[in-house]
Amino acid sequence: MLFLIEFSYALRDFIEAGGQVLLVIGVLIFVMWLMILERIFYFFRGHRQRVKEVRKRWQERTDKSSWHAEQIRQAMISRVALGLGGNLPVIKALVALCPLLGLMGTVTGMIEVFDVMAITGTGSARSMASGVSKATIPTMAGMVGALSGVFAATWLQRTTRREKMKLEDRILLERH
């Protein structure tokens, strides 16, 4: 319990040092990772079941060689691939937003530094320290969020492509 209290104090101090933009970046990264974890969970649970259902429906078909059968096969594969790729465009957009919000934190922190310089009339390092931390911490957080999201989004995209190719190989047209 003491650990959680200390963690909450450390988190509060970190957010105060980084400014309000850091809180927005934190929420964005949290939402992005919720969506990534949902896609991973779907891949390991729902996708496998869906592939089994599609393969079973294909095997039950009597016509597997006509043009009509080929169109049905393509539609089945496309539906499975769309289900697997679900929120991928949204995840990619959130990944792209992370460094932009980090840059916004940099700008707001530097505005605070210049504001302190204008008020005090000097370049005192002590008085500018909070503005500098509000300029650098959101940038770091945005980059960390973007990098982790890029790796996850790339894995999801590659997995989607690989699973689609596997399904295409498993549902074959019969040639006469």
Secondary structure, DSSP 8 states (H G I E B T S, - for coil): -HHHHHHHHHHHHHHHHH-HHHHHHHHHHHHHHHHHHHHHHHHHTHHHHHHHHHHHHHHH-S--SSHHHHHHHHHHHHHHHHHHHTTHHHHHHHHHHHHHHHHHHHHHHHHHHHHHHHHHSS--HHHHHHHHHHHHHHHHHHHHHHHHHHHHHHHHHHHHHHHHHHHHHHS-----
